Amino acid sequence: MAIDFPNSPSVNQVFTSGSKSWIWNGTSWAGNNNAGFVGSQGYTGSLGYSGSIGYTGSSGYTGSLGYTGSFGNTGYTGSLGYTGSSGYTGSFGYTGSYGIAAVNDSNWAFRAAIMDFEGTNGDTFTNEWRNNVEVALTNGATISNTQFKVGSTSLSLPVTSTSGKPMCSPALVAPLGAGNFTVECWVYPTSFTNSSFPGIWDLRSASSTGIGVYFSGTNLIVRVNSTSNSYALATIGITLNNWSHIAVERVSGTITLYVGGTSQATIADTTSYVSNQLYVASTFDGYAMQGYLDNFRITTAKAVFNGAFTPPTVAYPLTQYNVVGSTTGFAGSTGYTGSQAAPAGANTQVQFNNSSVFGASSSLTWNGTTLTAGNISSSGTLAVTGATTQTGILNLNSVMVEAYSNVSISTNTLTLNLSTAGIFNATLNSNITTVTLSNYPSGAGQAASFILMLTGDGTARSITWPASFRWPGATAPTPTSTLNQRDIYAFFTLDGGTNWQAFISGQNL
């Protein structure tokens, strides 16, 4: 009988047929004589009983404290809190006393052009202050705070190999004419390689005779009467990356070139210069200097220095008014022991050395906009009349005393003269039907303020305020009638008295 062995058996696989069995050895089926008969599968036994739950063991010992874990990541930023409510409006401060009045700059009429090159870093324009005209800067020239001689900025000229006219102000300056004149500025060259003759300034047009100052390497050239190509050469040697004061001045037909206040070259010249086209930091031909330029000024019909001088290191005045001292007050008068005589010309500082009135090394400095006081003190009363402008922060080391005025109500009219005081006191002994204000600043950009105190006389009174008084909620307060109790009012205007903001600072005080 044939035996049907399994196909593809595994090693040691047993095959049984009848009472015999075979085992696969990997090569063939061999007889398995040791194997007995394979019995049939027995029955599955029943599930045993579940044992009872054992006793709960005793608690183990508490383990030692583990190591502190590392800090977690920073949490997200919380949302912005609610905006708090506005605080109460503070009461008005006392009106400041008047400052020192400036006097007229006697040389202002001779100033043909003034440029201080002050502005915001990167500006591409500047102001020609004598004529109050804005001038555009071109070919990379800007206002810069990198270098400056006075103030905080200067005119920066780009360091390039190209030529161009960074600043031209046609028809802004008066012609030099045939008389005396002075042209001056501070220069800070950073290179002499931009062209053969880089210009500092050039006053001429295509159709007129002109004059200019140029670099020739480290030397300086004044070119006069450009149609005849006459020159004055200074071989002093200007150094790079340093400020030098350059002045060209004509006195009685002789031009002098000054460097640092010292004469370096002269040339005879009686040319009548008629051009009013000024090129700054370049020549008419467009040969520009490289570096910085500051504090530029042209004075016509007058020589400012007329000999050796100390170069000015303060900004030139930009307005007609300049503190230079008066012949009776600051010009070495007997009233100020040891005081210095009044500065001449365009000097902008009054110095009081060891003055018995103002203290040692005191000074007043006017920059055209702001009057700055240095180390000024007084052991007595300093009385000033007239008006002044205070900018910035005024620091007082002692109490400020301000005049006040006791006024009365006449025929139901209350008259307040703001030139006499900033604080007024009156007894409210009758109704007020008219309030008259006088002598307060009324110019554009000027504010004025005053305080009014009204004391009750024991009778209810009424006040008819001017229509220009603007009260909170458009409602004026009812005056206090109690005997000897006081109401305090505060007022200010920002538009020359057209509108007055009115407030009650306190009642029944």
C-alpha positions as CSV (number, residue, x, y, z in Angstrom):
1,M,0.0,0.0,0.0
2,A,1.4,3.4,-0.9
3,I,2.1,6.0,1.8
4,D,1.4,9.6,1.1
5,F,4.2,11.5,2.9
6,P,3.8,15.3,3.4
7,N,5.3,17.7,0.9
8,S,8.1,20.0,2.0
9,P,8.6,18.6,5.6
10,S,10.7,20.3,8.2
11,V,13.7,18.7,9.9
12,N,12.6,16.2,12.7
13,Q,9.0,16.4,11.5
14,V,7.2,13.1,12.5
15,F,4.7,11.5,10.2
16,T,2.5,8.6,11.5
17,S,0.5,6.1,9.4
18,G,-1.2,3.2,11.2
19,S,1.0,1.8,13.8
20,K,4.2,3.2,12.3
21,S,5.9,6.6,12.3
22,W,8.7,8.2,10.4
23,I,10.9,11.3,11.0
24,W,12.3,13.6,8.4
25,N,16.1,14.0,8.8
26,G,16.5,16.6,6.3
27,T,17.2,14.2,3.4
28,S,14.7,11.4,3.7
29,W,12.0,9.9,5.9
30,A,13.6,7.4,8.4
31,G,11.7,4.9,10.5
32,N,11.0,6.2,14.0
33,N,11.1,3.0,16.1
34,N,11.1,4.8,19.5
35,A,7.8,6.5,19.0
36,G,4.7,4.8,20.5
37,F,1.2,5.3,19.3
38,V,-0.1,8.7,19.4
39,G,-3.1,8.9,21.8
40,S,-6.2,10.9,21.2
41,Q,-6.5,14.4,22.9
42,G,-8.0,14.2,26.4
43,Y,-11.0,16.2,27.7
44,T,-10.4,19.8,29.0
45,G,-10.6,19.9,32.8
46,S,-13.0,22.2,34.6
47,L,-11.9,25.6,36.0
48,G,-10.6,25.4,39.6
49,Y,-12.0,27.5,42.5
50,S,-10.7,31.0,43.0
51,G,-8.5,31.4,46.1
52,S,-9.3,34.0,48.8
53,I,-7.6,37.4,48.8
54,G,-4.4,37.5,50.8
55,Y,-3.7,39.9,53.7
56,T,-2.7,43.5,52.9
57,G,1.0,43.9,53.5
58,S,2.3,46.7,55.8
59,S,3.2,50.1,54.2
60,G,6.8,50.4,53.1
61,Y,9.2,53.0,54.2
62,T,8.9,56.5,52.8
63,G,11.6,57.0,50.2
64,S,14.1,60.0,50.3
65,L,13.3,63.2,48.6
66,G,14.2,63.2,44.9
67,Y,16.5,65.6,43.2
68,T,15.0,69.0,42.2
69,G,14.0,69.0,38.6
70,S,15.3,71.6,36.1
71,F,13.3,74.8,35.5
72,G,10.6,74.6,32.9
73,N,10.3,76.9,29.9
74,T,9.3,80.5,30.4
75,G,5.6,80.9,30.2
76,Y,3.9,83.1,27.6
77,T,3.7,86.9,28.1
78,G,0.4,87.9,29.5
79,S,-1.9,90.3,27.7
80,L,-1.6,94.0,28.2
81,G,-3.6,95.2,31.2
82,Y,-6.3,97.8,31.0
83,T,-5.4,101.5,30.6
84,G,-5.7,103.3,33.9
85,S,-7.9,106.4,34.2
86,S,-6.5,109.8,33.6
87,G,-5.1,111.6,36.6
88,Y,-6.4,114.9,37.9
89,T,-5.2,118.0,36.1
90,G,-2.6,119.8,38.2
91,S,-3.0,123.4,39.1
92,F,-1.2,126.1,37.1
93,G,2.3,127.1,38.1
94,Y,3.2,130.7,38.8
95,T,4.1,132.9,35.9
96,G,7.9,133.2,35.6
97,S,9.6,136.6,35.8
98,Y,11.0,138.4,32.8
99,G,14.4,137.6,31.4
100,I,17.1,139.8,30.0
101,A,16.3,141.7,26.8
102,A,18.7,141.3,23.9
103,V,20.1,144.2,21.9
104,N,20.5,144.8,18.2
105,D,23.4,143.3,16.3
106,S,24.8,146.4,14.7
107,N,26.5,144.4,11.9
108,W,23.4,142.5,10.8
109,A,22.8,144.7,7.7
110,F,26.2,143.6,6.4
111,R,25.5,139.8,6.7
112,A,24.9,138.5,3.1
113,A,24.7,134.8,4.0
114,I,24.8,132.7,7.2
115,M,24.7,128.9,7.2
116,D,25.2,126.9,10.4
117,F,24.3,123.5,8.8
118,E,22.3,122.6,11.9
119,G,19.6,120.0,11.4
120,T,18.6,116.3,11.7
121,N,21.3,113.8,10.8
122,G,20.7,112.7,7.2
123,D,18.8,115.9,6.1
124,T,19.2,116.7,2.4
125,F,18.4,120.4,2.9
126,T,19.8,123.4,4.9
127,N,18.8,126.9,5.7
128,E,20.4,130.1,4.4
129,W,19.5,132.1,7.5
130,R,20.2,135.6,6.4
131,N,17.5,135.4,3.9
132,N,15.6,132.6,5.6
133,V,15.6,130.4,2.5
134,E,15.7,126.6,2.4
135,V,18.5,125.2,0.1
136,A,18.5,121.7,-1.3
137,L,21.6,119.5,-1.0
138,T,22.6,117.4,-4.0
139,N,25.1,114.9,-5.2
140,G,25.2,113.0,-1.9
141,A,25.7,116.0,0.5
142,T,23.8,115.7,3.8
143,I,23.6,117.2,7.2
144,S,25.7,114.9,9.5
145,N,26.5,114.6,13.2
146,T,29.7,112.6,12.5
147,Q,31.8,115.7,12.6
148,F,31.0,119.3,13.6
149,K,32.9,122.4,14.9
150,V,30.0,124.2,16.5
151,G,26.5,123.1,17.3
152,S,25.8,119.4,16.8
153,T,25.9,118.9,13.0
154,S,27.7,120.0,9.9
155,L,27.6,119.7,6.1
156,S,28.9,116.3,5.0
157,L,30.5,116.0,1.5
158,P,30.6,112.4,0.1
159,V,33.9,110.7,-0.4
160,T,33.7,109.8,-4.1
161,S,35.8,110.2,-7.2
162,T,33.0,112.0,-9.0
163,S,32.6,115.7,-9.3
164,G,29.4,117.5,-8.6
165,K,27.9,120.6,-7.0
166,P,26.6,119.6,-3.6
167,M,25.1,123.0,-2.8
168,C,24.1,125.9,-4.9
169,S,22.2,128.9,-3.7
170,P,21.5,131.2,-6.7
171,A,20.3,134.7,-6.0
172,L,20.4,134.2,-2.2
173,V,23.4,136.4,-1.3
174,A,24.3,140.0,-2.0
175,P,27.1,140.6,-4.5
176,L,30.5,141.3,-2.9
177,G,30.9,144.5,-5.0
178,A,34.1,146.5,-5.1
179,G,34.4,147.3,-1.4
180,N,35.5,145.4,1.7
181,F,34.1,141.9,2.5
182,T,34.8,138.8,4.6
183,V,34.0,135.2,3.7
184,E,34.7,132.6,6.4
185,C,34.0,129.0,7.4
186,W,35.4,125.9,9.1
187,V,36.6,123.0,6.9
188,Y,37.4,119.4,7.7
189,P,38.9,117.7,4.6
190,T,39.1,113.9,4.5
191,S,40.8,113.6,1.1
192,F,42.5,115.8,-1.5
193,T,42.1,113.4,-4.5
194,N,38.6,114.2,-5.7
195,S,39.9,116.6,-8.4
196,S,42.9,118.8,-9.2
197,F,41.3,121.8,-7.4
198,P,38.4,120.9,-5.1
199,G,36.5,124.0,-4.1
200,I,35.5,125.2,-0.7
201,W,33.3,128.0,-2.1
202,D,32.9,129.8,-5.4
203,L,30.9,133.0,-6.0
204,R,30.4,133.5,-9.7
205,S,28.1,132.6,-12.6
206,A,28.9,131.7,-16.2
207,S,28.7,135.3,-17.4
208,S,30.4,137.1,-14.6
209,T,33.8,137.6,-12.9
210,G,34.0,135.6,-9.7
211,I,36.1,134.7,-6.7
212,G,36.6,131.4,-4.9
213,V,38.8,129.3,-2.6
214,Y,40.2,125.9,-3.6
215,F,42.5,123.2,-2.4
216,S,45.7,122.5,-4.3
217,G,46.8,119.4,-2.6
218,T,47.4,120.4,1.0
219,N,47.7,124.1,0.0
220,L,45.0,126.7,-0.5
221,I,44.4,129.0,-3.5
222,V,42.3,132.1,-3.6
223,R,41.3,132.7,-7.2
224,V,40.4,136.4,-7.8
225,N,39.1,138.1,-10.9
226,S,38.5,134.7,-12.5
227,T,38.6,136.2,-16.1
228,S,42.3,137.0,-15.6
229,N,43.2,134.0,-13.6
230,S,44.9,135.7,-10.7
231,Y,45.8,133.7,-7.6
232,A,46.9,134.0,-4.0
233,L,48.6,130.8,-2.8
234,A,48.9,129.8,0.8
235,T,51.5,127.0,1.4
236,I,50.7,126.5,5.1
237,G,49.7,122.9,4.5
238,I,46.1,121.9,5.5
239,T,46.0,118.5,7.3
240,L,43.4,115.8,6.7
241,N,40.8,115.0,9.4
242,N,41.2,118.2,11.3
243,W,39.2,121.4,11.5
244,S,40.7,124.6,10.0
245,H,39.2,128.0,10.0
246,I,39.5,129.6,6.5
247,A,38.8,133.3,6.0
248,V,39.2,135.5,2.9
249,E,39.0,139.2,3.6
250,R,39.4,142.3,1.4
251,V,40.5,145.6,3.0
252,S,41.1,148.7,0.8
253,G,42.0,146.7,-2.3
254,T,44.1,144.0,-0.7
255,I,42.8,140.4,-0.2
256,T,44.2,138.4,2.7
257,L,43.9,134.7,3.1
258,Y,43.7,133.6,6.8
259,V,44.2,130.1,8.1
260,G,43.5,129.8,11.9
261,G,43.3,133.6,12.2
262,T,46.8,134.1,10.8
263,S,47.6,135.7,7.5
264,Q,49.1,133.3,5.0
265,A,48.9,135.1,1.6
266,T,47.8,138.4,0.1
267,I,47.0,139.7,-3.4
268,A,46.0,143.1,-4.7
269,D,42.4,143.1,-6.0
270,T,39.9,145.8,-6.8
271,T,37.5,143.8,-8.9
272,S,33.8,144.5,-8.5
273,Y,32.2,141.1,-8.0
274,V,28.6,141.3,-9.2
275,S,27.5,137.6,-9.1
276,N,25.1,136.5,-6.4
277,Q,25.3,132.8,-7.2
278,L,27.1,130.9,-4.5
279,Y,28.5,127.4,-4.8
280,V,29.4,125.8,-1.4
281,A,31.8,122.9,-1.0
282,S,32.6,123.0,-4.8
283,T,33.7,125.2,-7.7
284,F,31.4,126.6,-10.3
285,D,32.7,123.8,-12.5
286,G,31.6,121.2,-10.1
287,Y,34.9,120.2,-8.5
288,A,33.7,119.2,-5.0
289,M,35.7,118.9,-1.8
290,Q,35.5,115.8,0.4
291,G,34.9,116.1,4.1
292,Y,32.9,118.5,6.3
293,L,32.1,122.2,6.3
294,D,30.6,124.2,9.2
295,N,29.7,127.8,10.3
296,F,29.7,129.6,6.9
297,R,29.2,133.3,6.7
298,I,29.6,136.1,4.2
299,T,29.8,139.8,5.3
300,T,29.7,142.5,2.6
301,A,30.8,146.1,2.6
302,K,32.7,145.5,5.8
303,A,35.9,143.6,7.0
304,V,35.1,141.7,10.1
305,F,38.7,141.0,11.3
306,N,41.1,143.4,9.6
307,G,44.1,141.7,11.0
308,A,45.1,138.6,13.0
309,F,42.3,137.1,15.1
310,T,41.2,134.2,17.1
311,P,38.8,132.0,15.1
312,P,35.2,132.1,16.5
313,T,34.2,128.8,18.1
314,V,30.6,129.7,18.8
315,A,27.7,129.6,16.4
316,Y,27.1,132.7,14.4
317,P,23.9,134.6,15.3
318,L,21.1,133.8,13.0
319,T,18.8,136.7,13.8
320,Q,19.3,140.5,14.1
321,Y,19.2,140.4,17.8
322,N,22.3,139.3,19.7
323,V,23.4,139.8,23.3
324,V,26.6,142.0,22.9
325,G,26.3,144.3,25.9
326,S,25.2,147.9,26.2
327,T,27.4,150.9,26.7
328,T,25.9,151.7,30.1
329,G,25.2,148.3,31.4
330,F,27.8,145.7,30.2
331,A,30.6,147.8,28.6
332,G,32.9,147.9,31.6
333,S,30.7,150.2,33.6
334,T,31.4,151.1,37.1
335,G,28.3,149.3,38.3
336,Y,29.9,145.9,37.6
337,T,33.3,145.7,39.2
338,G,35.9,144.1,37.0
339,S,33.5,143.4,34.2
340,Q,34.7,142.9,30.6
341,A,34.0,145.5,27.9
342,A,31.3,144.7,25.4
343,P,32.4,142.3,22.7
344,A,32.8,143.8,19.2
345,G,31.2,142.8,16.0
346,A,29.4,139.5,15.8
347,N,30.6,138.1,19.0
348,T,27.8,136.4,20.8
349,Q,28.9,136.2,24.4
350,V,29.1,138.6,27.3
351,Q,31.6,137.6,30.0
352,F,31.6,139.0,33.5
353,N,34.9,138.0,35.1
354,N,34.9,138.3,38.9
355,S,31.9,140.6,38.8
356,S,30.6,141.6,42.2
357,V,27.1,141.5,40.9
358,F,26.9,138.4,38.8
359,G,29.6,136.3,40.4
360,A,32.9,134.9,39.2
361,S,33.2,133.7,35.5
362,S,29.6,134.5,34.7
363,S,28.4,134.7,31.1
364,L,25.4,135.2,28.8
365,T,25.4,133.4,25.5
366,W,23.0,134.0,22.6
367,N,23.0,131.4,19.8
368,G,20.3,133.2,17.7
369,T,17.5,131.3,19.3
370,T,18.2,130.7,23.0
371,L,19.8,132.9,25.7
372,T,22.0,130.7,27.9
373,A,23.2,131.9,31.4
374,G,26.3,130.4,32.9
375,N,27.1,130.7,36.6
376,I,25.1,133.8,37.1
377,S,24.2,134.6,40.7
378,S,23.0,137.6,42.6
379,S,23.3,138.5,46.3
380,G,20.5,141.1,46.0
381,T,17.5,141.7,43.9
382,L,17.9,141.4,40.1
383,A,15.1,143.4,38.4
384,V,14.5,143.0,34.7
385,T,12.0,144.9,32.6
386,G,10.8,144.0,29.1
387,A,10.2,140.6,27.6
388,T,12.4,137.6,26.9
389,T,12.1,134.0,25.7
390,Q,13.1,131.0,27.8
391,T,13.5,127.6,26.1
392,G,14.2,124.3,27.7
393,I,14.1,123.7,31.5
394,L,14.6,126.5,34.0
395,N,16.1,125.3,37.3
396,L,15.7,127.4,40.4
397,N,17.8,126.8,43.5
398,S,15.5,128.8,45.8
399,V,12.0,130.0,46.0
400,M,10.7,132.1,43.1
401,V,9.1,135.4,44.2
402,E,6.4,136.8,41.9
403,A,4.6,140.1,42.2
404,Y,0.9,140.1,42.8
405,S,-1.6,142.9,42.7
406,N,-4.5,143.9,44.9
407,V,-7.3,145.2,42.7
408,S,-10.8,146.5,43.3
409,I,-14.1,146.3,41.5
410,S,-15.1,149.7,40.2
411,T,-18.6,150.3,38.8
412,N,-19.1,146.6,38.4
413,T,-15.9,146.3,36.4
414,L,-12.9,144.2,37.2
415,T,-9.7,145.4,35.4
416,L,-6.6,143.2,35.2
417,N,-3.3,144.5,33.8
418,L,-1.1,141.5,33.1
419,S,2.0,143.7,32.8
420,T,1.9,144.4,36.5
421,A,1.4,140.9,37.9
422,G,0.4,137.4,37.2
423,I,-1.7,136.9,40.5
424,F,-4.6,139.2,41.4
425,N,-6.5,139.5,44.6
426,A,-9.9,141.3,45.0
427,T,-12.9,141.4,47.4
428,L,-16.1,140.5,45.7
429,N,-18.1,143.4,47.2
430,S,-20.4,143.9,44.2
431,N,-21.6,142.1,41.1
432,I,-19.2,142.0,38.2
433,T,-20.7,142.7,34.8
434,T,-17.4,143.4,33.0
435,V,-13.9,141.8,33.1
436,T,-11.2,143.7,31.2
437,L,-7.8,142.2,30.4
438,S,-4.8,144.1,29.1
439,N,-1.1,143.8,28.2
440,Y,-0.8,140.1,27.7
441,P,1.3,138.5,24.9
442,S,-0.7,138.4,21.7
443,G,1.8,137.1,19.2
444,A,1.7,133.8,17.4
445,G,3.1,130.9,19.4
446,Q,2.9,132.8,22.7
447,A,0.9,131.8,25.7
448,A,-0.3,133.8,28.8
449,S,-1.7,132.8,32.1
450,F,-2.8,134.4,35.4
451,I,-4.5,133.6,38.7
452,L,-7.4,135.5,40.2
453,M,-8.5,135.2,43.9
454,L,-11.9,136.6,44.9
455,T,-12.9,136.9,48.6
456,G,-16.6,136.9,49.5
457,D,-18.2,139.7,51.5
458,G,-21.1,137.7,53.0
459,T,-23.5,138.6,50.2
460,A,-24.4,136.5,47.2
461,R,-22.8,138.0,44.1
462,S,-22.8,137.3,40.3
463,I,-20.0,137.5,37.7
464,T,-20.5,138.0,34.0
465,W,-17.4,136.5,32.4
466,P,-16.3,137.4,28.9
467,A,-17.5,135.2,26.1
468,S,-13.9,134.2,25.4
469,F,-13.6,132.4,28.7
470,R,-14.1,128.6,28.2
471,W,-15.3,126.8,31.3
472,P,-15.4,123.0,31.8
473,G,-18.8,121.8,30.7
474,A,-19.5,125.3,29.4
475,T,-20.7,126.3,32.9
476,A,-19.0,128.9,35.1
477,P,-18.9,128.2,38.9
478,T,-21.2,130.1,41.3
479,P,-19.1,132.5,43.4
480,T,-18.7,131.8,47.2
481,S,-20.8,134.3,49.2
482,T,-19.5,133.4,52.7
483,L,-17.7,136.2,54.5
484,N,-13.9,136.1,54.1
485,Q,-14.0,132.8,52.2
486,R,-12.0,132.7,49.0
487,D,-12.4,131.3,45.4
488,I,-9.3,130.8,43.3
489,Y,-9.5,130.9,39.5
490,A,-6.8,130.0,36.9
491,F,-6.8,131.1,33.3
492,F,-4.5,130.6,30.2
493,T,-4.6,131.4,26.5
494,L,-2.7,129.8,23.6
495,D,-4.0,132.0,20.8
496,G,-3.3,135.6,21.9
497,G,-6.4,136.1,24.0
498,T,-8.9,134.9,21.5
499,N,-9.9,132.1,23.8
500,W,-9.1,131.7,27.5
501,Q,-9.3,128.3,29.2
502,A,-10.9,128.9,32.6
503,F,-10.8,126.7,35.7
504,I,-11.8,126.9,39.4
505,S,-8.8,125.7,41.4
506,G,-10.6,125.9,44.8
507,Q,-13.8,127.3,46.4
508,N,-14.8,128.5,49.8
509,L,-11.3,128.4,51.1
